[in-house]
Amino acid sequence: MRVIAGRFKSRILKDPRSRKTHPMSEKIRGALFNSLGDISELVVLDAFAGTGAVAIEALSRGAIRVYAVDRDQDAFDVLQQNRDAVTDETELSVHRANVKSWLKQQNGLEFDLVIADPPYDAIGMNALDQCAAATKPGGLLIVSLPVAERISFKNCRQIDEKTYGNAKLVYFRKNERR
């Protein structure tokens, strides 16, 4: 697995030994970031971060600050190693925690962009709802899901859906505050 574009382009990233983590393929990750365009100066959350490939790709492409959260110990160990190979905690903050609980403890921290790639065998809507709540008004929430899965969020509207084999990316825009 490698970083596709930006300042860390072609850096090789480690994978965890366990099969609990399903890293987003380079094809889907490339399509995701190409669809976003310029993400410079954005604050990004990589929920269910696994290896941190999405977080590192976001940082590589110009995000100003990225947070990566995963609860699995093997994935977290690799996440830290991958982070340390390209940057430090000031740019990429990594946390071993349940993303729902972690977000509740962040005292209103909001993100311009939230990318959530939950384990397909345990898609937790409560955690995804918390990700939607942590998205800034006008910000984007992008969720990777199996093709057959359907989701929606209060205060977010679906703006796009792209299918890649047995996976899809669903794009939501958080409603502006009134």
N, C-alpha and C positions, 0 to 999 in steps of 0.2 A: 504494500500500500504506500502511495506517495502523495505529496502535496502537488496539486495540479497547476496552480498559477500563483503569481505574486512574488513577494520577496523571499518566500521559502520554497519556491518552485523546485520540484524534483527531489526534495528531501524525502528520504525513506522513513516511514513510521512503523513502529512495532505493532504487532497484534497480540492480544492476550492468548494464553494457552487454552483457556476454557472455551467451550462452545456456547456459553450463555450470551455472549455479545455477538451481534450480527452487524459488523461495520457496514456503513452505507457504501455502496460500490463507487468506484471512481467515476463511472459513467453518470450515476444519479447525482453524485456530489458536484461534478462538473456542470451538469445541466441545471442544478439548483442555483449555483453561484452565477452562472452565465445569465440565468433569467433575472437575477437580482440587479445586475449591473453594478454601479458604483456603490460600495458600502462603506466608503471612507468616513471616518468620524462617528460611526455607529457603535452603540453599546449592545453586545450580543450575548444571548444565553444559549448554550448548547446543553439542552436537557437530555438526560439519558446518554451522556457523552461517550461512553465506551472508550475507545482508543483516543478520543480527542481529535480525530481527523477533521470533523466538521469545524470544531473550534479553531484549530490551527489553520485551516483553509480560510476561515473568516478573518483571522488576524493577518494572514499572508496577503489577503486582498484589501486590507486597509482598515478593518474595524479598529477603533481606538482602544477598546477594552472588551475582553471576552471572559465570560464565566462558564465553566464546564462542571457539570454535576453528574455523578454516577454513584450508585450505592454498592456495586459489586467490587469486592476487594481486588480480584485479579485485574479487572478492567481499570480500576483506579491506579494500581501500581504502574500499568502500562501508560495510562494517561499522564501521570507525573513524569515518567521517563521521556515520553514524546514531547511534553512541554519543555522539559529541561534541555532537550536536544536542539530546540529552536529559540527559546525565549525564557522569560522568568515570570514570577508571580505578579509583577507590576502590570504586565500586559494580559497574561492568561492566568486567571485565578481558578484553581481546581479544588473541588470539594467532594469528599466521600460522604454522601448523604442521600436520603430519599429526597427527590426533587420537590415533592409537595411540602414536606416538612421544612426543607431548606428555604424555599421561597417564603413560607409563612414567617420565618425568622428574620427576613431581610428588611423589615421596617419600611415597606413601601417602595423598595428599589424597583424601578421599571426599566424595560429593555426596548430599544428601537426594533430589534429583531430577535425572535425566539424561534429556534429550530428544535423540534422534538422528534426524536426517532426512538420511540419506546419499543421494548421487546414485543415482537408480534404475538407471542403466546400469552402475554400478560399486559394488555393495553389498559392502563388505569385511567379511567375518565376523570377521577378526582384530581389526579396529578396533572392531567392535560387541562382541566378547568383552571387549576392554579397557574399554569403556564399562560393561559389566555388572560387571566386577571393581572399578571405581571407584565403584559405587553403594554407599552405606552399607547395612549390614544393616537390613532393614525398609524401606529406601528404594524409590523407584520408578524404573524404566527404561521409557521410552516410545519406541518405534521407529516411524517412518513408513516404510511400504513399499508397493510395488505389491500389488494385491489377491491375485495368484497366489503371491506369495512366502511361504515358511514359515520360521520361525526358532525356535530355542530356545537357552537358556543354562544352563550349569552353575550351580548355586546360586541360580537364579531360577525362580519359577513364574509362568506366564501367568495373569493374573487377569481380563483383558478384551480384547476386540478390537472395534473399531468401523470400519465401512466407509463411505467417502465417495467415491462415483463410482469412479474407477480407483485410489484410494489407500485405505490403511487405517492405523489407529493400533493398535499392539499394546502392551498394558500388562503389565509384569512387576513382581513384588515380589521384592526380594532376600531370600533366607532369612536368618533371624537366626543369629548365631554360636552354636555349642553348646559 
